[in-house]
Amino acid sequence: MDWTQYDAALFDLDGVLTPTATVHMAAWEEMFTAFLATRGAAAYTSQDYFDHVDGKPRYDGVRDLLASRGLTLPEGTPEDPSDADTVCGLGNRKNDAFNAVLDRDGVEPYPGSLALIEALAERGVRMAVVSSSKNAPAVLAAAGIDRFFPVVVDGRVATQEGLPGKPAPDTFLAAAERVGASRERAVVLEDATSGVAAGRAGDFGLVVGVDRGAGVDALTAAGADVVVGDLQDLLP
């Protein structure tokens, strides 16, 4: 990997920098397994995570999964309690489960990811986190890597600024602008097909798929220029 061709690296968080994707997966499964059983719908499977919720804003994921089962719910509002049977209520229910695990167990960055961001910091490559999660600052702080990322464009920022979530490219484009890099000189690093598609839609200089379970074929089809199994493979 010749990093001299690029000025900035725009990282997804969960599943790219930290293994919190597994926590998200477990939280989604717990919530949807219980909810779908009350509606007599087809049971939730691990593939549903990759097909319908991975990388997307939380409420979009709820909406898409429900649509896959032919179900609709009232939209509700982000202030809905987590026991409300609304799109926002289910999303908040999942978020409660995620935060409980994060508070209890903490999180460590992937060793290969830590090695890469340390190497890029030494080279002066500008870095940002672009995450659909509204928990990104808390996860970065818990993992001890928040100091590397002065720019974080997460779900809260997207909501406040009216930016559409992945697979739209807007959050990545906002991050590139904030770190002062052109899209042609920025690298997008994503483990979700929706995030890879966002990088491709934004016409960034390089889109890297990180295969943490989505699969090489799926990431390539979504628009990845290269797919790696670990960010250590990208060390300069």
Secondary structure, DSSP 4 states (H G I P E B T S, - for coil): --GGG-SEEEE--BTTTBTHHHHHHHHHHHHHHHHHHHTTPPPP-HHHIIIIITTS-HHHHHHHHHHHTT-------TT--TTSSSHHHHHHHHHHHHHHHHHHH-----HHHHHHHHHHHHHT-EEEEE-S-TTHHHHHHHHT-GGG-SEEE-HHHHHHHT---TTSSHHHHHHHHHHT--GGGEEEEESSHHHHHHHHHTT-SEEEEE-SSS-HHHHHHHT-SEEESSGGGG--
